[in-house]
């Protein structure tokens, strides 16, 4: 348990990603069973566990191996005596390790191609809470969660170089009921460094789409960098939940629909979306 507490620390530099995932899962499962941590520390630990999971997958650990690691960690936690001095000492070390992490307001999550920027500061106007920017042709898009506080809502805000005005947008991602594993397996699995985002989606038959619920002119604070005007499309909350369940090595696409049966497509790396979303949720504890 003491080793688990040390490896659970956010800056534990010498542990491999799969080891970090194991140790953080052990402590998180022990908290669920024994009530070890206050909500803010528990939420910070959950966000760090999600980040470790993503790092392990990007490092080449297979999904099956990671599931087995999680099962082993939960079995380990289930065997602990909640009243033992060892678990009390380990929990104290985790509280110390994550007390500062829980107070952080901004984090950057790197990816293979594009990362996420997380911001859980509270303000009077809407801002990006978790965002990633993408260029597609001459057009630009900011995508992620936006709002005044909390986790925000899922938005795509795009600036079109030719002044085009899309009438609709949809978010396209893997349908887990049709494809239980990422399409990456067809490229041999392992590290995805150098694999274009367009090749990280399954064929059309294994995709699902969420239509944007609303369309409106974008506010200045949410426009992609350097843009003067653009359009904002809001997607349902269920789309954000589905996005958080995907493998971090995958990609999703935002398709903007124009008159004349024209579609422009922007790609987003899933990356640490789940970890960033958990980080935002931790800010409300």
Buried (B, 14 or more C-beta within 10 A) or exposed (E): BEEBBBBBBBEBEEBBBBBBBBBBBBBBBBBEEBEBBBEBBBBBBBBBBBBBBBBBBBEBBBBEEBEEBBEEBBEBBEEBEEEEEEBEEBBEBBBEBBEEBBEBEEBEBEBBBBBBBBBBEEEEEBBBBBBBBBEBEEBBBBBBBBBEBBBBBBBBBBBBEEEBEBEEBBBBBBBBEEBEBBBBEEEEBBBBEEBEBEEBBBEEEBBBEBEBEEBEEBBEEBBBEEBEEBBBBBBBEEBBEBBBEBBBBBBBBBBBBBEEEEEBEBBBBBBBBBBBBBBBBBBEE
